[in-house]
């Protein structure tokens, strides 16, 4: 990373690496001269400080290189880091809660169907029916408590 100096008035922050993580990782390696593991560290949390620049033009040129990979990078004055977006808790709509309960009931029914298949000697469908029923109960049953 370009070191912070008195002349460095602008900083580039990576806000979103976009869909092309390998491309962004290679770009970070090129820009910063780090290993692939070092580049991955910059992709661990956001916003991530990438570099400091003396001019806004140089900083904007770097953000354009990130844009080539559909990544979002921004320029801020040095020392004025962007804040991470707050994470909001989302309330389920009543219909979503009904659908969760219906899926749990269907999971229980699926366990009964799997037992019936096993009693008929259909072991493969019984096994996969059991797996499906257990998965649905664990996934949606665990969400009912929220």
matplotlib code that plots the C-alpha trace (Angstrom):
import matplotlib.pyplot as plt

x = [0.0, 1.3, 2.5, 0.7, 2.7, 2.1, 1.6, -1.0, -4.2, -6.5, -7.2, -8.8, -11.2, -12.6, -16.3, -17.5, -15.2, -18.0, -18.5, -14.9, -13.0, -10.0, -9.6, -9.8, -7.3, -4.8, -5.4, -4.6, -1.5, -0.3, -1.2, 0.1, 2.9, 1.5, 1.0, -2.3, -2.9, -2.1, -4.5, -7.2, -6.8, -8.0, -11.1, -12.0, -13.9, -15.2, -14.5, -10.9, -8.2, -6.2, -3.8, -3.0, -2.4, -1.1, -3.6, -7.3, -6.7, -4.3, -6.8, -9.7, -7.6, -7.2, -10.9, -11.5, -9.3, -11.5, -14.6, -13.2, -13.9, -17.3, -15.9, -16.8, -13.9, -14.2, -11.9, -12.0, -9.8, -7.0, -8.1, -11.8, -12.6, -16.1, -18.2, -19.5, -23.2, -25.3, -26.9, -30.7, -32.8, -35.7, -39.0, -40.8, -44.1, -47.0, -47.2, -43.5, -44.1, -47.0, -44.9, -42.2, -44.7, -46.1, -42.6, -42.0, -45.2, -44.2, -40.8, -42.6, -44.9, -41.8, -40.3, -43.6, -43.4, -39.7, -40.7, -43.5, -41.1, -38.7, -41.5, -42.1, -38.4, -37.7, -34.4, -33.0, -36.0, -36.5, -32.9, -33.2, -36.7, -35.3, -32.4, -34.8, -37.2, -34.4, -32.9, -36.2, -36.8, -33.4, -33.3, -36.9, -37.5, -34.4, -35.7, -39.1, -37.4, -36.3]
y = [0.0, 3.5, 4.8, 7.8, 10.9, 14.6, 14.9, 12.1, 14.0, 11.3, 7.7, 4.9, 2.5, -0.7, -0.9, -3.9, -6.3, -7.2, -10.6, -11.1, -11.8, -13.5, -10.5, -8.0, -10.2, -10.1, -6.3, -5.9, -8.0, -5.7, -2.5, -3.3, -5.8, -8.4, -12.2, -13.7, -14.3, -10.6, -9.6, -11.8, -9.9, -6.8, -8.7, -9.8, -6.8, -3.5, -0.7, -1.7, 1.0, 0.3, 3.2, 6.9, 9.3, 12.9, 13.9, 13.2, 12.4, 9.6, 8.2, 8.3, 6.5, 3.6, 3.5, 3.2, 0.2, -1.4, -0.5, -2.6, -5.6, -4.3, -3.5, -0.4, 1.8, 5.3, 8.3, 10.1, 12.7, 11.0, 10.3, 10.4, 6.7, 5.7, 3.9, 0.4, 0.3, -0.6, -4.0, -3.9, -6.6, -7.4, -8.5, -11.4, -10.7, -12.8, -14.8, -15.6, -16.9, -19.1, -20.5, -21.4, -23.3, -25.0, -26.1, -27.5, -29.5, -30.8, -31.8, -33.9, -35.4, -36.2, -38.1, -40.2, -40.8, -41.9, -44.3, -45.7, -46.2, -48.0, -50.3, -51.2, -52.0, -48.9, -48.1, -45.5, -43.2, -43.7, -42.6, -39.5, -38.7, -39.0, -36.6, -34.1, -34.2, -33.8, -30.9, -29.1, -29.5, -28.3, -25.3, -24.0, -25.3, -23.3, -20.2, -20.4, -19.3, -15.9]
z = [0.0, -0.7, 2.6, 4.2, 3.9, 4.4, 0.6, 0.5, 0.5, -0.9, -0.1, -2.1, -0.3, -1.8, -0.8, -2.8, -4.8, -7.2, -8.9, -10.2, -7.0, -8.7, -11.0, -8.1, -6.2, -9.1, -9.4, -5.7, -6.1, -9.0, -7.2, -3.8, -4.6, -2.2, -2.3, -3.1, 0.6, 1.3, -1.4, 0.1, 3.4, 1.6, 0.6, 4.1, 5.3, 3.9, 3.5, 2.9, 2.6, -0.6, -1.0, -0.5, -3.3, -3.6, -6.2, -6.6, -10.3, -9.4, -6.9, -9.4, -12.0, -9.5, -8.9, -12.6, -12.7, -10.0, -12.1, -14.9, -12.6, -11.6, -8.2, -6.2, -5.0, -3.8, -3.2, 0.2, 1.7, 3.7, 7.2, 6.3, 5.9, 4.8, 7.4, 7.0, 6.2, 9.2, 9.2, 9.7, 11.2, 8.9, 10.3, 8.5, 6.9, 8.3, 5.0, 5.3, 8.8, 7.6, 4.8, 7.3, 9.4, 6.3, 5.3, 8.8, 8.6, 5.1, 6.6, 9.2, 6.5, 4.5, 7.4, 7.5, 3.8, 4.1, 6.9, 4.6, 1.7, 4.1, 5.2, 1.5, 1.0, -1.2, 0.6, -1.7, -1.9, 1.9, 2.6, 0.4, 1.7, 5.2, 4.3, 2.8, 5.7, 8.3, 6.2, 6.0, 9.7, 10.7, 8.3, 8.7, 12.2, 13.4, 11.8, 13.6, 16.8, 15.3]

ax = plt.figure().add_subplot(projection="3d")
ax.plot(x, y, z, "-o")
ax.set_aspect("equal")
plt.show()
